[in-house]
Amino acid sequence: MIIPEPKRIAPTGQHWYTMSGEACHFQPNGKPTTLTEARVQNLVPSVSGVLGMIEKPHLTIWKCDQMIRKAMYNPRINEESEQAYIDRIHVLSKRDILDFGNRVHHAIEQFNLGKFDESKDPEIWPWLETYVRWSQNNLIRVIDVEKTMTSKRWGFGGTIDLIAEVRGIRGPVIVDYKTQSYRKKPHFRDEYAYQLAAYRKTMRPNPMCISLVIKRDEPMPVVEKIWSSAELRRGWRVFAAANKLWQETRKYVPNGKSGDESGS
C-alpha cells in the first residue's frame, strides 16, 4: 500500500512520486520513504532530489552563515555534549530556513486557490501582498496549483507551483516561486532553469517558464525572469546529465527505462 501525501515534507529532503504522479514521501507507518522502498514500489525521485547531485556553493555558504548566527545567539547549555549542541544548532537552523519559505509558499498557494485567510498567518501578509500585486498585473487565469507530475520515460517527478495564462505570453506558463535574501537585485540561479526545464519536459507543447523571487529580508516588489527557450534547452541538458548520474550512483532506474530527449 502507498500513501499519496503531497503536503508533508520529508525531513531527509528526498521526495518520491508514483508513476501515476502522486506524491509518496511517506510510508503507511509514517516514516519517510527510503530508496529501498522506492525500488520495491517503483517510485521516482523528485526534481529537487535529482538536482541535489549538483553542488551549489552559494547555498552552502548561506546555510553555513545561518548556522553560525544560530550558534552565536544560542550558546551551549550546561552539561550539553558537543555533539548534542551541534545537533541542536542543526535543528534550529533548518527549522528557520524552511519555515519562512514554506509559509510564503503556502500563502501564495492558498491565494491562487482563492482560500487565503490572513488571520491564520498575519505576519506573512506583507510578503504575500507583493505576489498579489504581481498576479494582478500579470495573470489572466490560474490553470493549476501545486500540480504533481511524473515523467515515466525519464524517471523523475515533482510538484509545479503554478500553471497559468500570463499576459503577453501565448499558451500555459509554468511559474515557480523562490524566496531569497539579496541586497540590490536577486540572483536568478542556473538551477532555477534546470528545475523548470525538467517540469516543462512533461508538458506538450513545452511551455514558457517564469521564476519569481520574493525578497526574504523585507517585503519588496516581486522580481520576475522569463527564461528563454535557449536557457531552458541548456537547463534540460544539465538536468538530464544530473538525472543519469543520480540513477547510476543509486544503481536504480525507475521503470527500467532512461529514455531519450524526445519523450516525456
C-alpha positions as CSV (number, residue, x, y, z in Angstrom):
1,M,0.0,0.0,0.0
2,I,1.3,3.5,-0.9
3,I,0.2,6.7,0.9
4,P,-0.2,9.7,-1.6
5,E,0.7,12.7,0.6
6,P,1.7,15.9,-1.2
7,K,1.7,18.3,1.7
8,R,4.1,16.8,4.2
9,I,7.8,17.4,3.9
10,A,10.2,14.5,4.5
11,P,13.0,15.6,6.9
12,T,15.6,14.0,4.7
13,G,14.7,16.4,1.9
14,Q,14.2,13.5,-0.5
15,H,10.7,13.3,-2.1
16,W,9.3,10.5,-4.1
17,Y,6.4,10.1,-6.6
18,T,4.4,7.2,-8.0
19,M,4.3,6.5,-11.8
20,S,0.8,7.9,-11.8
21,G,2.0,11.3,-10.4
22,E,1.1,11.1,-6.8
23,A,3.4,12.2,-4.1
24,C,4.7,9.4,-1.9
25,H,7.1,11.0,0.5
26,F,5.9,8.8,3.5
27,Q,5.1,5.2,4.0
28,P,2.0,3.8,5.8
29,N,4.0,3.6,9.1
30,G,4.5,7.4,8.9
31,K,8.3,7.2,8.2
32,P,9.9,8.9,5.2
33,T,10.2,6.8,2.1
34,T,13.6,5.3,1.5
35,L,15.5,4.3,-1.6
36,T,14.9,0.7,-0.7
37,E,11.2,1.2,-0.6
38,A,11.3,3.3,-3.7
39,R,12.9,0.3,-5.6
40,V,10.2,-2.1,-4.4
41,Q,7.3,0.3,-5.2
42,N,8.9,1.6,-8.5
43,L,8.8,5.3,-7.3
44,V,10.7,8.1,-9.0
45,P,12.8,10.8,-7.3
46,S,11.8,14.4,-7.2
47,V,13.4,17.0,-9.5
48,S,14.9,18.7,-6.5
49,G,16.3,15.3,-5.3
50,V,18.0,14.8,-8.7
51,L,19.4,18.4,-8.6
52,G,20.9,17.6,-5.3
53,M,23.6,15.9,-7.3
54,I,24.9,19.3,-8.4
55,E,27.0,21.3,-5.9
56,K,25.6,24.8,-5.1
57,P,28.4,26.8,-3.4
58,H,26.2,29.8,-2.8
59,L,23.6,27.7,-1.0
60,T,26.3,26.0,1.1
61,I,27.8,29.4,2.2
62,W,24.3,30.7,3.0
63,K,23.5,27.6,5.2
64,C,26.8,28.0,7.0
65,D,26.0,31.7,7.7
66,Q,22.7,30.7,9.1
67,M,24.2,28.1,11.4
68,I,26.9,30.5,12.6
69,R,24.2,33.0,13.5
70,K,22.2,30.4,15.4
71,A,25.3,29.3,17.3
72,M,26.0,33.0,18.2
73,Y,22.5,33.5,19.7
74,N,22.1,30.1,21.2
75,P,25.0,29.3,23.5
76,R,25.8,25.8,24.7
77,I,23.7,24.7,27.6
78,N,25.4,23.4,30.8
79,E,26.4,19.8,30.6
80,E,25.3,19.6,27.0
81,S,27.7,17.4,25.0
82,E,29.5,18.8,21.9
83,Q,27.5,16.5,19.6
84,A,24.2,17.4,21.3
85,Y,24.9,21.1,20.8
86,I,25.9,20.6,17.2
87,D,22.7,18.6,16.6
88,R,20.6,21.3,18.3
89,I,22.0,24.1,16.1
90,H,21.4,22.0,13.0
91,V,17.7,21.6,14.0
92,L,17.3,25.3,14.9
93,S,18.9,26.4,11.6
94,K,16.9,24.1,9.4
95,R,13.6,25.0,11.1
96,D,14.0,28.7,10.5
97,I,15.3,28.2,6.9
98,L,12.4,26.0,5.9
99,D,9.7,27.8,8.0
100,F,9.7,31.2,6.2
101,G,9.9,29.8,2.7
102,N,7.2,27.3,3.4
103,R,4.9,29.9,4.9
104,V,5.3,32.2,1.9
105,H,4.8,29.3,-0.5
106,H,1.7,28.1,1.4
107,A,0.2,31.6,1.5
108,I,0.7,32.0,-2.3
109,E,-0.8,28.6,-2.9
110,Q,-3.9,29.5,-0.8
111,F,-4.3,32.8,-2.6
112,N,-4.1,31.2,-6.0
113,L,-6.8,28.8,-4.9
114,G,-8.9,31.6,-3.5
115,K,-8.7,30.3,0.1
116,F,-6.2,32.6,1.8
117,D,-7.2,33.6,5.3
118,E,-5.0,36.5,6.6
119,S,-6.0,35.8,10.2
120,K,-4.2,32.4,10.1
121,D,-0.8,33.9,9.4
122,P,-1.0,37.7,9.6
123,E,2.8,38.1,9.7
124,I,3.2,36.7,6.2
125,W,0.7,39.1,4.6
126,P,3.2,41.8,3.7
127,W,5.2,39.3,1.6
128,L,2.1,37.7,0.1
129,E,0.9,41.2,-0.9
130,T,3.9,41.6,-3.1
131,Y,2.8,38.5,-5.0
132,V,-0.8,39.6,-5.1
133,R,0.2,42.8,-6.9
134,W,2.3,40.9,-9.4
135,S,-0.5,38.5,-10.1
136,Q,-3.0,41.3,-10.6
137,N,-0.7,42.9,-13.2
138,N,0.3,39.7,-15.0
139,L,-2.0,36.8,-14.6
140,I,-5.0,36.2,-16.8
141,R,-6.1,32.9,-15.4
142,V,-4.9,30.3,-13.0
143,I,-4.9,26.9,-14.6
144,D,-3.5,24.6,-11.9
145,V,-1.9,25.0,-8.5
146,E,0.6,22.6,-6.9
147,K,0.4,20.3,-9.9
148,T,2.1,17.0,-9.3
149,M,3.7,15.3,-12.4
150,T,5.8,12.3,-13.3
151,S,7.9,11.5,-16.3
152,K,7.8,7.8,-16.8
153,R,10.3,7.9,-19.6
154,W,12.9,9.8,-17.7
155,G,12.1,8.6,-14.2
156,F,11.5,11.7,-12.1
157,G,8.6,13.6,-10.6
158,G,7.8,16.8,-8.9
159,T,5.3,19.5,-8.0
160,I,4.8,22.6,-10.1
161,D,4.0,25.7,-8.1
162,L,1.6,27.3,-10.7
163,I,0.5,26.8,-14.3
164,A,-1.3,29.9,-15.6
165,E,-2.1,32.1,-18.5
166,V,0.2,35.2,-18.4
167,R,-0.2,38.5,-20.2
168,G,2.0,38.8,-23.2
169,I,2.8,35.0,-23.4
170,R,0.9,32.6,-25.6
171,G,-0.2,29.3,-24.0
172,P,0.1,28.0,-20.5
173,V,3.1,29.2,-18.5
174,I,4.9,27.4,-15.6
175,V,5.5,29.8,-12.7
176,D,7.9,29.0,-9.8
177,Y,8.4,31.0,-6.7
178,K,11.6,31.4,-4.7
179,T,12.4,33.4,-1.5
180,Q,15.9,34.9,-1.4
181,S,18.0,37.3,0.6
182,Y,19.7,39.9,-1.6
183,R,20.9,43.5,-1.5
184,K,20.3,45.3,-4.7
185,K,18.9,42.7,-7.0
186,P,18.1,38.9,-6.8
187,H,20.2,36.2,-8.4
188,F,18.4,34.0,-10.9
189,R,20.4,30.9,-10.4
190,D,21.1,28.4,-13.1
191,E,19.5,25.7,-11.0
192,Y,16.2,27.5,-11.3
193,A,16.3,26.9,-15.1
194,Y,17.3,23.2,-14.5
195,Q,14.3,22.7,-12.4
196,L,11.9,24.4,-14.7
197,A,13.3,22.6,-17.7
198,A,12.5,19.3,-16.1
199,Y,9.0,20.4,-15.3
200,R,8.3,21.7,-18.9
201,K,9.6,18.4,-20.4
202,T,6.5,16.7,-19.0
203,M,4.1,19.0,-20.9
204,R,3.3,19.2,-24.6
205,P,3.9,21.6,-26.1
206,N,6.8,22.7,-23.9
207,P,5.6,25.9,-22.1
208,M,7.4,29.0,-21.3
209,C,8.7,29.3,-17.7
210,I,8.9,32.2,-15.2
211,S,10.8,32.4,-12.0
212,L,9.6,34.8,-9.3
213,V,11.9,35.9,-6.5
214,I,10.4,37.2,-3.2
215,K,12.8,39.1,-1.0
216,R,13.2,37.3,2.3
217,D,14.6,40.2,4.4
218,E,11.7,42.7,3.7
219,P,8.6,42.9,1.6
220,M,9.7,44.3,-1.8
221,P,8.1,44.1,-5.3
222,V,8.4,40.6,-6.8
223,V,11.1,40.3,-9.4
224,E,10.5,38.0,-12.4
225,K,12.6,36.4,-15.0
226,I,11.1,34.8,-18.2
227,W,13.5,32.1,-19.2
228,S,14.4,32.0,-22.9
229,S,14.0,28.7,-24.9
230,A,17.8,28.5,-25.3
231,E,18.3,28.8,-21.5
232,L,15.7,26.1,-20.9
233,R,17.2,23.8,-23.5
234,R,20.5,24.1,-21.8
235,G,18.8,23.6,-18.5
236,W,17.3,20.3,-19.7
237,R,20.7,19.1,-20.9
238,V,22.2,19.8,-17.4
239,F,19.2,18.2,-15.6
240,A,19.3,15.1,-17.9
241,A,23.0,14.7,-17.0
242,A,22.2,15.0,-13.3
243,N,19.4,12.5,-13.6
244,K,21.6,10.0,-15.3
245,L,24.3,10.5,-12.6
246,W,21.6,10.0,-9.9
247,Q,20.5,6.8,-11.5
248,E,24.0,5.4,-11.9
249,T,25.2,6.2,-8.4
250,R,22.0,4.8,-6.9
251,K,22.0,1.8,-9.3
252,Y,18.3,2.4,-9.8
253,V,16.5,3.3,-13.0
254,P,12.7,3.7,-12.2
255,N,10.6,1.6,-14.6
256,G,13.8,0.1,-16.1
257,K,13.9,2.9,-18.7
258,S,16.0,6.0,-19.1
259,G,14.6,7.2,-22.4
260,D,15.8,9.8,-24.8
261,E,15.4,13.5,-25.0
262,S,12.4,13.4,-27.4
263,G,10.0,11.9,-24.9
264,S,8.3,12.7,-21.7
